[in-house]
């Protein structure tokens, strides 16, 4: 299971957190089932369940079928016990959502937004939208259990800070959790936008695939890496930054990072829009490129296919090196995936080792532009419901009135 925090080991004491996990996963939904699965005494199981019910994480859903005598009471996870606020921020637009503790959206909106503004300005705007969405969902600030944010930059995950972002002036080293701490006393998790997209897609559609690459092709180009069913971030949070791999034959193309011939500067949505605008077509953003392709503009379709070939050239090396089971394409340009995938398949499969591509699946995102908010919600939910976190909350709140709000962890 993908988690943002560290789960308890199988040999750890069976606390309320692990009992909650059994109930959430449907592995044990009665007190007797829990006792059999964990080896705990029935009195201890009763204590664990009572603690979870006191925090409204579990409720009694009624009786189950019985082979005789009184039917056992079924326990269910209360996904309405709180909400999560999530923001998937991109270069030119954002999607924000309020979800329950299962990740189901209660209120959600997409917005146009320019990320090249100071962090205080962007986060103030995000917080205002959170307040509006909470009101729309009929929930209050005290219902919030965690916040998840995705940004288009490398992230020091443990600190929630952007690291040398090429298109976000003023964000380097800025603590997003510290900013939100002035408004909410809850965990705040921050990750690269492509990582949360990869997590959302993997969790929703590809959990059977242990090794997956999620390639976002929008204004820029990035890659989220799922390795052994977990996000691989690298030593400094920069893993998967394929947009700045240098392409041969493009030494005249300057990238916004300052280098020459970067993949993003050749095949990213902004680069394609500039190329089409130079040819006399009306294009400024990646979405304009998509619109032109859908309108049947042949030059736009050819530009996207050429971009696919350039991406496929870099992707071939990634496939040979990482040997993923699936490569999923997301981002704005994935909306015209037929042209994009045609070019990518041509180059990536043609230049990869046969063994690496023998069972490789190449497809487009099924979540579309919701992948980021889904992944951010899962990232936060798996953290706040991690067994160790739940145990700390239950122990810290022992003896307090039933229904007390969770403490920040």
DRENDO-1510 file (C-alpha; in Angstrom, 1 decimal, always signed):
<recs>
REC; n; res; u; v; w
REC; 1; UNK; +0.0; +0.0; +0.0 .
REC; 2; UNK; +1.3; +3.5; -0.8 .
REC; 3; UNK; +1.8; +5.6; +2.3 .
REC; 4; UNK; +3.1; +9.0; +2.9 .
REC; 5; UNK; +4.4; +8.1; +6.4 .
REC; 6; UNK; +5.9; +4.9; +7.8 .
REC; 7; UNK; +3.6; +2.1; +8.7 .
REC; 8; UNK; +4.0; -0.1; +11.7 .
REC; 9; UNK; +5.8; -3.3; +11.0 .
REC; 10; UNK; +3.9; -6.6; +11.1 .
REC; 11; UNK; +5.7; -7.4; +14.4 .
REC; 12; UNK; +4.6; -4.2; +16.1 .
REC; 13; UNK; +1.9; -4.3; +18.8 .
REC; 14; UNK; -1.6; -4.4; +17.4 .
REC; 15; UNK; -3.0; -0.9; +18.3 .
REC; 16; UNK; -6.1; +0.9; +17.3 .
REC; 17; UNK; -4.5; +2.0; +14.1 .
REC; 18; UNK; -4.0; -1.5; +12.8 .
REC; 19; UNK; -7.5; -2.5; +13.8 .
REC; 20; UNK; -8.8; +0.5; +11.8 .
REC; 21; UNK; -6.8; -0.7; +8.8 .
REC; 22; UNK; -8.4; -4.1; +9.0 .
REC; 23; UNK; -11.8; -2.5; +9.1 .
REC; 24; UNK; -11.0; +0.0; +6.3 .
REC; 25; UNK; -9.8; -2.8; +4.0 .
REC; 26; UNK; -12.7; -5.1; +4.8 .
REC; 27; UNK; -10.4; -7.8; +6.1 .
REC; 28; UNK; -12.1; -8.0; +9.5 .
REC; 29; UNK; -15.4; -6.2; +10.1 .
REC; 30; UNK; -16.7; -7.8; +13.4 .
REC; 31; UNK; -15.1; -7.8; +16.8 .
REC; 32; UNK; -14.7; -11.6; +16.6 .
REC; 33; UNK; -13.0; -11.3; +13.2 .
REC; 34; UNK; -10.6; -8.8; +14.6 .
REC; 35; UNK; -9.8; -11.1; +17.5 .
REC; 36; UNK; -9.1; -14.0; +15.2 .
REC; 37; UNK; -6.9; -12.0; +12.8 .
REC; 38; UNK; -4.9; -10.3; +15.4 .
REC; 39; UNK; -4.8; -12.7; +18.3 .
REC; 40; UNK; -5.9; -10.0; +20.7 .
REC; 41; UNK; -8.2; -10.8; +23.6 .
REC; 42; UNK; -11.8; -9.9; +23.1 .
REC; 43; UNK; -11.6; -7.3; +25.9 .
REC; 44; UNK; -8.6; -5.7; +24.2 .
REC; 45; UNK; -10.4; -5.7; +20.8 .
REC; 46; UNK; -13.4; -4.0; +22.6 .
REC; 47; UNK; -11.0; -1.3; +23.9 .
REC; 48; UNK; -9.5; -0.7; +20.5 .
REC; 49; UNK; -12.9; -0.4; +18.8 .
REC; 50; UNK; -14.2; +1.8; +21.5 .
REC; 51; UNK; -11.3; +4.2; +21.0 .
REC; 52; UNK; -11.9; +4.3; +17.3 .
REC; 53; UNK; -15.6; +4.9; +17.8 .
REC; 54; UNK; -14.8; +7.7; +20.3 .
REC; 55; UNK; -12.9; +9.4; +17.5 .
REC; 56; UNK; -15.8; +8.7; +15.0 .
REC; 57; UNK; -13.5; +6.7; +12.8 .
REC; 58; UNK; -15.6; +3.6; +13.1 .
REC; 59; UNK; -19.3; +3.1; +13.6 .
REC; 60; UNK; -21.6; +0.1; +14.0 .
REC; 61; UNK; -23.3; -0.6; +10.7 .
REC; 62; UNK; -25.7; -3.3; +11.8 .
REC; 63; UNK; -25.7; -7.1; +12.1 .
REC; 64; UNK; -24.2; -9.6; +9.7 .
REC; 65; UNK; -25.6; -13.0; +8.7 .
REC; 66; UNK; -25.5; -15.5; +11.6 .
REC; 67; UNK; -25.3; -19.3; +11.6 .
REC; 68; UNK; -27.2; -19.3; +14.9 .
REC; 69; UNK; -27.8; -17.0; +17.8 .
REC; 70; UNK; -27.4; -13.3; +17.9 .
REC; 71; UNK; -25.8; -11.9; +14.7 .
REC; 72; UNK; -22.5; -10.2; +15.2 .
REC; 73; UNK; -22.3; -6.4; +14.8 .
REC; 74; UNK; -20.6; -5.2; +11.6 .
REC; 75; UNK; -18.1; -2.4; +12.0 .
REC; 76; UNK; -17.5; +0.1; +9.2 .
REC; 77; UNK; -15.0; +2.9; +8.5 .
REC; 78; UNK; -16.6; +6.3; +8.9 .
REC; 79; UNK; -15.3; +8.2; +5.8 .
REC; 80; UNK; -17.3; +11.3; +6.9 .
REC; 81; UNK; -15.3; +11.6; +10.1 .
REC; 82; UNK; -13.3; +14.5; +8.5 .
REC; 83; UNK; -12.3; +16.1; +5.3 .
REC; 84; UNK; -9.1; +16.7; +3.4 .
REC; 85; UNK; -8.2; +19.8; +1.5 .
REC; 86; UNK; -6.1; +19.3; -1.7 .
REC; 87; UNK; -4.7; +21.6; -4.3 .
REC; 88; UNK; -3.0; +20.4; -7.5 .
REC; 89; UNK; -1.2; +23.5; -8.8 .
REC; 90; UNK; +0.2; +23.6; -12.3 .
REC; 91; UNK; +2.0; +26.2; -14.4 .
REC; 92; UNK; -1.2; +27.9; -15.8 .
REC; 93; UNK; -4.1; +26.3; -14.0 .
REC; 94; UNK; -5.1; +24.5; -10.8 .
REC; 95; UNK; -7.7; +22.1; -9.4 .
REC; 96; UNK; -8.8; +22.2; -5.8 .
REC; 97; UNK; -11.0; +19.8; -3.9 .
REC; 98; UNK; -12.5; +18.9; -0.6 .
REC; 99; UNK; -12.7; +15.2; -0.1 .
REC; 100; UNK; -14.0; +12.8; +2.6 .
REC; 101; UNK; -11.6; +10.3; +4.2 .
REC; 102; UNK; -12.1; +7.8; +1.3 .
REC; 103; UNK; -10.9; +10.4; -1.2 .
REC; 104; UNK; -14.4; +11.0; -2.7 .
REC; 105; UNK; -14.8; +14.6; -3.7 .
REC; 106; UNK; -17.4; +16.7; -1.8 .
REC; 107; UNK; -16.7; +19.9; -3.7 .
REC; 108; UNK; -14.2; +20.5; -6.5 .
REC; 109; UNK; -13.3; +23.3; -8.9 .
REC; 110; UNK; -10.7; +23.9; -11.7 .
REC; 111; UNK; -9.2; +27.4; -12.1 .
REC; 112; UNK; -6.9; +29.3; -14.4 .
REC; 113; UNK; -3.9; +30.5; -12.5 .
REC; 114; UNK; -0.3; +31.7; -13.1 .
REC; 115; UNK; +2.2; +29.9; -10.8 .
REC; 116; UNK; +4.8; +32.6; -11.5 .
REC; 117; UNK; +3.7; +34.7; -8.6 .
REC; 118; UNK; +5.1; +35.0; -5.0 .
REC; 119; UNK; +4.2; +32.0; -2.8 .
REC; 120; UNK; +2.3; +34.2; -0.3 .
REC; 121; UNK; +0.0; +35.4; -3.1 .
REC; 122; UNK; -0.6; +31.9; -4.5 .
REC; 123; UNK; -1.3; +30.3; -1.1 .
REC; 124; UNK; -3.5; +33.1; +0.0 .
REC; 125; UNK; -5.6; +32.6; -3.1 .
REC; 126; UNK; -5.6; +28.8; -2.5 .
REC; 127; UNK; -6.8; +29.3; +1.1 .
REC; 128; UNK; -9.6; +31.5; -0.1 .
REC; 129; UNK; -10.7; +28.8; -2.5 .
REC; 130; UNK; -10.5; +26.2; +0.3 .
REC; 131; UNK; -12.8; +28.3; +2.4 .
REC; 132; UNK; -15.3; +28.6; -0.5 .
REC; 133; UNK; -15.2; +24.8; -1.2 .
REC; 134; UNK; -15.6; +24.0; +2.5 .
REC; 135; UNK; -18.8; +26.1; +2.6 .
REC; 136; UNK; -20.0; +24.4; -0.6 .
REC; 137; UNK; -19.4; +21.0; +0.9 .
REC; 138; UNK; -21.2; +22.0; +4.1 .
REC; 139; UNK; -18.2; +21.4; +6.2 .
REC; 140; UNK; -16.2; +23.7; +8.6 .
REC; 141; UNK; -12.5; +24.3; +9.2 .
REC; 142; UNK; -12.5; +22.1; +12.3 .
REC; 143; UNK; -13.5; +19.2; +10.1 .
REC; 144; UNK; -10.2; +19.4; +8.2 .
REC; 145; UNK; -7.8; +16.5; +9.0 .
REC; 146; UNK; -5.0; +17.3; +6.5 .
REC; 147; UNK; -3.9; +19.3; +3.5 .
REC; 148; UNK; -2.2; +18.1; +0.4 .
REC; 149; UNK; -0.5; +20.4; -2.2 .
REC; 150; UNK; +1.1; +19.5; -5.5 .
REC; 151; UNK; +3.4; +22.1; -7.2 .
REC; 152; UNK; +5.3; +22.0; -10.5 .
REC; 153; UNK; +8.8; +21.9; -9.0 .
REC; 154; UNK; +11.2; +19.6; -7.2 .
REC; 155; UNK; +10.1; +19.3; -3.5 .
REC; 156; UNK; +12.0; +18.5; -0.3 .
REC; 157; UNK; +9.2; +16.2; +0.8 .
REC; 158; UNK; +10.1; +16.0; +4.5 .
REC; 159; UNK; +10.0; +19.8; +4.8 .
REC; 160; UNK; +7.3; +20.7; +2.2 .
REC; 161; UNK; +9.6; +23.1; +0.4 .
REC; 162; UNK; +10.2; +23.7; -3.3 .
REC; 163; UNK; +13.8; +23.3; -4.3 .
REC; 164; UNK; +15.3; +25.6; -7.0 .
REC; 165; UNK; +12.0; +25.7; -9.0 .
REC; 166; UNK; +12.8; +27.0; -12.6 .
REC; 167; UNK; +9.4; +28.7; -13.1 .
REC; 168; UNK; +8.4; +29.7; -9.5 .
REC; 169; UNK; +10.4; +32.8; -8.5 .
REC; 170; UNK; +10.5; +33.3; -4.7 .
REC; 171; UNK; +9.5; +29.7; -3.8 .
REC; 172; UNK; +12.9; +28.2; -3.3 .
REC; 173; UNK; +13.0; +27.1; +0.4 .
REC; 174; UNK; +9.6; +28.6; +1.2 .
REC; 175; UNK; +7.8; +26.4; +3.7 .
REC; 176; UNK; +4.3; +25.7; +2.6 .
REC; 177; UNK; +3.4; +23.7; +5.8 .
REC; 178; UNK; +4.5; +26.7; +7.9 .
REC; 179; UNK; +2.3; +29.0; +5.9 .
REC; 180; UNK; -0.8; +26.8; +6.3 .
REC; 181; UNK; +0.0; +26.3; +10.0 .
REC; 182; UNK; -1.3; +29.9; +10.6 .
REC; 183; UNK; -4.8; +28.7; +9.5 .
REC; 184; UNK; -5.0; +25.0; +10.2 .
REC; 185; UNK; -3.6; +22.8; +13.0 .
REC; 186; UNK; -3.3; +19.7; +10.7 .
REC; 187; UNK; -0.6; +17.8; +8.8 .
REC; 188; UNK; +0.3; +19.5; +5.5 .
REC; 189; UNK; +2.0; +17.4; +2.8 .
REC; 190; UNK; +3.6; +18.8; -0.3 .
REC; 191; UNK; +5.0; +17.0; -3.3 .
REC; 192; UNK; +5.9; +17.5; -6.9 .
REC; 193; UNK; +2.8; +17.7; -9.1 .
REC; 194; UNK; +3.8; +14.7; -11.3 .
REC; 195; UNK; +4.4; +12.5; -8.2 .
REC; 196; UNK; +0.8; +13.1; -7.0 .
REC; 197; UNK; -0.5; +12.5; -10.5 .
REC; 198; UNK; +1.4; +9.2; -10.6 .
REC; 199; UNK; +0.0; +8.3; -7.2 .
REC; 200; UNK; -3.5; +9.1; -8.1 .
REC; 201; UNK; -3.4; +7.1; -11.4 .
REC; 202; UNK; -1.6; +4.1; -9.7 .
REC; 203; UNK; -4.0; +4.0; -6.7 .
REC; 204; UNK; -7.1; +4.2; -8.9 .
REC; 205; UNK; -6.3; +2.0; -11.9 .
REC; 206; UNK; -2.8; +0.4; -11.6 .
REC; 207; UNK; -2.3; -1.0; -8.1 .
REC; 208; UNK; -1.5; -4.4; -9.7 .
REC; 209; UNK; +1.5; -2.8; -11.4 .
REC; 210; UNK; +4.5; -2.5; -9.0 .
REC; 211; UNK; +6.6; -0.4; -11.3 .
REC; 212; UNK; +5.1; +2.5; -13.3 .
REC; 213; UNK; +6.1; +5.7; -15.0 .
REC; 214; UNK; +3.6; +8.6; -15.3 .
REC; 215; UNK; +4.7; +11.2; -17.8 .
REC; 216; UNK; +3.1; +14.6; -17.7 .
REC; 217; UNK; +3.1; +16.5; -20.9 .
REC; 218; UNK; +1.7; +20.0; -20.3 .
REC; 219; UNK; +3.4; +23.4; -20.3 .
REC; 220; UNK; +6.5; +21.4; -19.2 .
REC; 221; UNK; +7.4; +17.8; -19.1 .
REC; 222; UNK; +8.0; +15.6; -16.0 .
REC; 223; UNK; +7.8; +12.0; -14.9 .
REC; 224; UNK; +6.4; +10.4; -11.7 .
REC; 225; UNK; +8.0; +7.1; -10.7 .
REC; 226; UNK; +6.2; +4.3; -8.9 .
REC; 227; UNK; +8.8; +1.7; -7.8 .
REC; 228; UNK; +7.7; -1.3; -5.7 .
REC; 229; UNK; +4.3; +0.3; -5.3 .
REC; 230; UNK; +5.8; +3.5; -3.8 .
REC; 231; UNK; +6.7; +6.9; -5.1 .
REC; 232; UNK; +10.4; +7.2; -5.8 .
REC; 233; UNK; +11.4; +10.8; -5.1 .
REC; 234; UNK; +15.2; +10.6; -5.1 .
REC; 235; UNK; +17.8; +12.0; -2.7 .
REC; 236; UNK; +16.7; +15.7; -3.2 .
REC; 237; UNK; +13.2; +15.2; -4.6 .
REC; 238; UNK; +14.3; +15.7; -8.2 .
REC; 239; UNK; +13.7; +12.1; -9.5 .
REC; 240; UNK; +11.9; +11.9; -12.8 .
REC; 241; UNK; +12.8; +15.4; -14.1 .
REC; 242; UNK; +13.1; +14.2; -17.6 .
REC; 243; UNK; +12.0; +17.6; -19.0 .
REC; 244; UNK; +15.6; +18.7; -18.7 .
REC; 245; UNK; +17.3; +15.8; -20.4 .
REC; 246; UNK; +19.3; +17.2; -23.3 .
REC; 247; UNK; +18.2; +16.2; -26.8 .
REC; 248; UNK; +20.8; +15.8; -29.6 .
REC; 249; UNK; +20.5; +18.2; -32.5 .
REC; 250; UNK; +18.7; +21.0; -30.6 .
REC; 251; UNK; +21.7; +23.0; -29.3 .
REC; 252; UNK; +20.0; +26.2; -30.6 .
REC; 253; UNK; +17.0; +25.8; -28.3 .
REC; 254; UNK; +17.3; +27.6; -24.9 .
REC; 255; UNK; +15.4; +26.2; -22.0 .
REC; 256; UNK; +14.0; +28.4; -19.2 .
REC; 257; UNK; +16.4; +26.5; -16.8 .
REC; 258; UNK; +19.3; +28.1; -18.7 .
REC; 259; UNK; +20.5; +25.0; -20.5 .
REC; 260; UNK; +20.3; +24.3; -24.2 .
REC; 261; UNK; +18.3; +21.6; -26.0 .
REC; 262; UNK; +16.2; +20.4; -23.0 .
REC; 263; UNK; +13.3; +18.1; -23.9 .
REC; 264; UNK; +10.8; +20.5; -22.3 .
REC; 265; UNK; +12.1; +23.4; -24.5 .
REC; 266; UNK; +11.6; +21.2; -27.6 .
REC; 267; UNK; +8.4; +19.2; -26.9 .
REC; 268; UNK; +6.6; +20.9; -24.0 .
REC; 269; UNK; +3.3; +22.6; -24.5 .
REC; 270; UNK; +4.7; +26.1; -24.3 .
REC; 271; UNK; +7.3; +25.3; -26.9 .
REC; 272; UNK; +4.7; +23.8; -29.3 .
REC; 273; UNK; +2.5; +26.8; -28.9 .
REC; 274; UNK; +5.3; +29.1; -29.7 .
REC; 275; UNK; +6.2; +27.1; -32.8 .
REC; 276; UNK; +2.6; +27.2; -34.0 .
REC; 277; UNK; +2.2; +30.9; -33.2 .
REC; 278; UNK; +5.3; +31.5; -35.3 .
REC; 279; UNK; +3.6; +29.7; -38.2 .
REC; 280; UNK; +0.7; +32.2; -37.9 .
REC; 281; UNK; -1.7; +30.1; -35.8 .
REC; 282; UNK; -3.4; +31.4; -32.6 .
REC; 283; UNK; -1.6; +29.5; -29.8 .
REC; 284; UNK; -0.2; +30.6; -26.4 .
REC; 285; UNK; -0.6; +27.6; -24.2 .
REC; 286; UNK; -0.7; +23.8; -24.3 .
REC; 287; UNK; -4.5; +23.9; -24.3 .
REC; 288; UNK; -4.4; +26.0; -27.4 .
REC; 289; UNK; -2.3; +23.3; -29.1 .
REC; 290; UNK; -5.0; +20.7; -28.1 .
REC; 291; UNK; -7.7; +23.0; -29.4 .
REC; 292; UNK; -6.0; +23.3; -32.8 .
REC; 293; UNK; -5.5; +19.6; -33.1 .
REC; 294; UNK; -9.1; +19.0; -32.3 .
REC; 295; UNK; -10.1; +21.6; -34.9 .
REC; 296; UNK; -8.2; +19.5; -37.5 .
REC; 297; UNK; -5.2; +21.8; -38.0 .
REC; 298; UNK; -2.6; +19.5; -39.6 .
REC; 299; UNK; +0.4; +21.6; -38.5 .
REC; 300; UNK; -0.7; +21.2; -34.9 .
REC; 301; UNK; -1.2; +17.5; -35.2 .
REC; 302; UNK; +2.2; +17.1; -36.8 .
REC; 303; UNK; +3.8; +19.2; -34.0 .
REC; 304; UNK; +2.2; +17.0; -31.3 .
REC; 305; UNK; +3.4; +13.8; -33.1 .
REC; 306; UNK; +6.9; +15.3; -33.4 .
REC; 307; UNK; +6.8; +16.1; -29.7 .
REC; 308; UNK; +5.8; +12.5; -29.1 .
REC; 309; UNK; +8.9; +11.3; -31.0 .
REC; 310; UNK; +11.2; +13.6; -28.9 .
REC; 311; UNK; +9.6; +12.4; -25.7 .
REC; 312; UNK; +9.8; +8.7; -26.9 .
REC; 313; UNK; +13.5; +9.2; -27.5 .
REC; 314; UNK; +14.1; +10.1; -23.9 .
REC; 315; UNK; +11.6; +7.6; -22.6 .
REC; 316; UNK; +13.4; +4.7; -24.4 .
REC; 317; UNK; +16.4; +5.3; -22.1 .
REC; 318; UNK; +14.1; +5.4; -19.1 .
REC; 319; UNK; +12.5; +2.1; -20.1 .
REC; 320; UNK; +15.8; +0.4; -20.6 .
REC; 321; UNK; +17.0; +1.7; -17.2 .
REC; 322; UNK; +13.9; +1.3; -15.1 .
REC; 323; UNK; +12.0; -1.5; -16.8 .
REC; 324; UNK; +8.5; -0.4; -15.9 .
REC; 325; UNK; +5.4; -2.5; -16.3 .
REC; 326; UNK; +3.4; +0.5; -17.6 .
REC; 327; UNK; +4.0; +4.0; -18.9 .
REC; 328; UNK; +1.0; +6.4; -18.5 .
REC; 329; UNK; +0.8; +9.7; -20.3 .
REC; 330; UNK; -1.0; +12.6; -18.6 .
REC; 331; UNK; -1.1; +16.4; -18.7 .
REC; 332; UNK; -2.9; +18.7; -21.2 .
REC; 333; UNK; -1.4; +17.2; -24.3 .
REC; 334; UNK; -2.5; +13.8; -23.4 .
REC; 335; UNK; -6.0; +15.0; -24.4 .
REC; 336; UNK; -4.8; +14.4; -28.0 .
REC; 337; UNK; -3.2; +11.1; -27.0 .
REC; 338; UNK; -3.6; +9.4; -30.4 .
REC; 339; UNK; -1.1; +11.8; -32.0 .
REC; 340; UNK; +1.2; +12.0; -29.0 .
REC; 341; UNK; +1.3; +8.3; -28.3 .
REC; 342; UNK; +1.9; +7.5; -32.0 .
REC; 343; UNK; +5.1; +9.4; -31.9 .
REC; 344; UNK; +6.1; +8.1; -28.5 .
REC; 345; UNK; +5.5; +4.5; -29.3 .
REC; 346; UNK; +7.5; +4.8; -32.5 .
REC; 347; UNK; +10.6; +6.0; -30.8 .
REC; 348; UNK; +10.4; +4.4; -27.3 .
REC; 349; UNK; +9.6; +0.9; -28.5 .
REC; 350; UNK; +12.0; +1.1; -31.4 .
REC; 351; UNK; +14.9; +2.1; -29.3 .
REC; 352; UNK; +14.2; +0.0; -26.2 .
REC; 353; UNK; +15.4; -3.5; -25.5 .
REC; 354; UNK; +12.9; -6.2; -26.5 .
REC; 355; UNK; +12.9; -7.7; -23.0 .
REC; 356; UNK; +12.1; -4.2; -21.5 .
REC; 357; UNK; +9.1; -3.8; -23.8 .
REC; 358; UNK; +7.8; -7.4; -24.0 .
REC; 359; UNK; +4.9; -6.8; -21.5 .
REC; 360; UNK; +5.0; -3.0; -21.3 .
REC; 361; UNK; +1.7; -1.2; -21.3 .
REC; 362; UNK; +1.7; +2.3; -22.9 .
REC; 363; UNK; -1.5; +4.3; -22.4 .
REC; 364; UNK; -3.0; +7.6; -21.4 .
REC; 365; UNK; -4.3; +8.8; -18.0 .
REC; 366; UNK; -7.8; +7.6; -17.2 .
REC; 367; UNK; -8.2; +10.3; -14.5 .
REC; 368; UNK; -7.3; +13.2; -16.8 .
REC; 369; UNK; -6.8; +16.5; -15.0 .
REC; 370; UNK; -8.2; +15.0; -11.8 .
REC; 371; UNK; -5.1; +12.8; -11.3 .
REC; 372; UNK; -3.4; +15.4; -9.2 .
REC; 373; UNK; -6.2; +16.0; -6.7 .
REC; 374; UNK; -6.9; +12.3; -6.4 .
REC; 375; UNK; -3.2; +11.6; -5.7 .
REC; 376; UNK; -2.9; +14.5; -3.2 .
REC; 377; UNK; -6.0; +13.3; -1.3 .
REC; 378; UNK; -4.6; +9.7; -1.1 .
REC; 379; UNK; -1.2; +11.0; +0.0 .
REC; 380; UNK; -2.8; +12.8; +2.9 .
REC; 381; UNK; -5.4; +10.2; +3.8 .
REC; 382; UNK; -2.8; +7.4; +3.9 .
REC; 383; UNK; -0.7; +9.6; +6.2 .
REC; 384; UNK; -3.4; +10.7; +8.7 .
REC; 385; UNK; -4.8; +7.1; +8.9 .
REC; 386; UNK; -1.5; +5.4; +9.1 .
REC; 387; UNK; -1.6; +3.0; +12.0 .
REC; 388; UNK; +1.2; +4.8; +13.9 .
REC; 389; UNK; -0.4; +8.2; +13.5 .
REC; 390; UNK; -3.8; +6.9; +14.6 .
REC; 391; UNK; -2.2; +5.2; +17.6 .
REC; 392; UNK; -0.5; +8.5; +18.6 .
REC; 393; UNK; -3.8; +10.4; +18.3 .
REC; 394; UNK; -5.7; +7.8; +20.3 .
REC; 395; UNK; -3.1; +7.7; +23.1 .
REC; 396; UNK; -2.8; +11.5; +23.3 .
REC; 397; UNK; -6.6; +11.9; +23.5 .
REC; 398; UNK; -7.2; +9.1; +25.9 .
REC; 399; UNK; -9.8; +10.1; +28.5 .
REC; 400; UNK; -11.0; +13.1; +26.7 .
REC; 401; UNK; -14.7; +13.5; +25.8 .
REC; 402; UNK; -16.1; +11.4; +23.0 .
REC; 403; UNK; -16.0; +12.9; +19.6 .
REC; 404; UNK; -13.0; +15.2; +20.3 .
REC; 405; UNK; -11.3; +16.6; +17.2 .
REC; 406; UNK; -8.0; +15.1; +16.2 .
REC; 407; UNK; -4.8; +16.7; +17.1 .
REC; 408; UNK; -2.3; +17.7; +14.5 .
REC; 409; UNK; +0.4; +15.1; +13.9 .
</recs>
